Amino acid sequence: MVVAFCLSVGCLFPSTEGFSQASNRITRPPPSVEESQALAVEIAKSDGLLRPGDIIVTPRGFLMFKGVSADGYSNEFHPVPNPLNQNRAGKN
C-alpha cells in the first residue's frame, strides 16, 4: 500500500490511490487433515487445565499427563496402552 503526501502548504491528506487494489486479502488454503490433527494434539498437550492422570488421545495412541517437566515449561506424558485392543486380543 502506497500513501503519498503533498508537500505544498495545506495539503497533508493521504492519497487514496491504490487502496482498492491493496484491499484484496491474501487467502491461504485450509489446512490439510494432518496439519489439523497436529495442531489439535499440540493444543491438547499444552492445555493449562490438565491434571496428573488425565489422558489425551492422539493419532499415535493414548498419552497420560504426568505433570510439568523439570524445565517448568513443557508437559510430561507417558504412553498408555489402548484398553480396547487388550480386550479384543483376549476374545480372538
C-alpha positions as CSV (number, residue, x, y, z in Angstrom):
1,M,0.0,0.0,0.0
2,V,1.5,3.3,-1.0
3,V,0.4,6.5,0.7
4,A,1.5,9.8,-1.0
5,F,1.6,13.1,0.7
6,C,1.6,16.5,-1.0
7,L,4.4,18.8,0.3
8,S,2.7,22.1,-0.6
9,V,1.1,24.2,2.2
10,G,-2.2,23.0,3.4
11,C,-2.1,19.6,1.6
12,L,-1.4,16.9,4.2
13,F,-4.1,14.4,3.3
14,P,-3.1,10.9,2.2
15,S,-3.9,9.9,-1.3
16,T,-6.4,7.1,-1.7
17,E,-5.0,5.9,-5.0
18,G,-4.2,2.2,-4.9
19,F,-6.3,1.4,-1.8
20,S,-8.9,-0.5,-3.8
21,Q,-6.2,-2.8,-5.3
22,A,-4.4,-3.3,-2.0
23,S,-7.5,-4.2,0.0
24,N,-7.7,-7.7,-1.5
25,R,-6.6,-10.1,1.2
26,I,-4.2,-12.9,0.6
27,T,-6.1,-16.1,1.3
28,R,-4.4,-19.3,2.5
29,P,-5.9,-22.7,1.6
30,P,-7.4,-24.6,4.5
31,P,-5.1,-26.8,6.5
32,S,-4.8,-30.5,5.5
33,V,-6.1,-33.2,7.7
34,E,-2.6,-34.0,9.0
35,E,-2.0,-30.3,9.8
36,S,-5.3,-30.1,11.7
37,Q,-4.5,-33.2,13.7
38,A,-1.1,-32.0,14.6
39,L,-2.5,-28.7,15.7
40,A,-5.2,-30.3,17.8
41,V,-2.6,-32.6,19.5
42,E,-0.4,-29.6,20.4
43,I,-3.3,-27.7,21.8
44,A,-4.3,-30.7,23.9
45,K,-0.8,-31.3,25.1
46,S,-0.3,-27.7,26.2
47,D,-3.7,-27.3,27.9
48,G,-3.3,-25.5,31.2
49,L,-6.2,-27.4,32.7
50,L,-4.5,-30.8,32.6
51,R,-4.1,-32.6,35.9
52,P,-1.8,-35.6,36.6
53,G,-3.6,-38.7,35.4
54,D,-5.5,-37.0,32.6
55,I,-5.4,-38.9,29.3
56,I,-5.4,-37.4,25.9
57,V,-5.9,-39.2,22.6
58,T,-3.5,-38.7,19.7
59,P,-3.2,-40.3,16.3
60,R,-0.3,-42.3,17.7
61,G,-2.2,-43.5,20.8
62,F,-3.2,-42.6,24.3
63,L,-0.9,-40.4,26.5
64,M,-1.3,-39.9,30.2
65,F,-0.3,-36.5,31.7
66,K,2.4,-36.9,34.4
67,G,2.9,-33.2,35.2
68,V,5.1,-30.3,34.3
69,S,8.6,-31.2,33.3
70,A,11.7,-30.0,35.2
71,D,12.1,-27.1,32.8
72,G,8.8,-25.7,34.2
73,Y,7.5,-25.0,30.7
74,S,6.7,-28.2,28.9
75,N,4.4,-31.1,30.0
76,E,5.4,-34.7,30.5
77,F,3.4,-37.6,29.1
78,H,3.7,-41.3,29.2
79,P,2.1,-43.7,26.7
80,V,-0.9,-45.7,27.9
81,P,-1.9,-49.0,26.2
82,N,-5.3,-48.9,24.5
83,P,-7.7,-50.9,26.7
84,L,-9.9,-51.8,23.7
85,N,-7.0,-53.5,22.0
86,Q,-6.3,-55.6,25.1
87,N,-10.0,-56.7,25.3
88,R,-10.1,-57.7,21.7
89,A,-6.9,-59.7,21.9
90,G,-8.4,-61.9,24.7
91,K,-11.6,-62.6,22.7
92,N,-9.8,-63.7,19.5
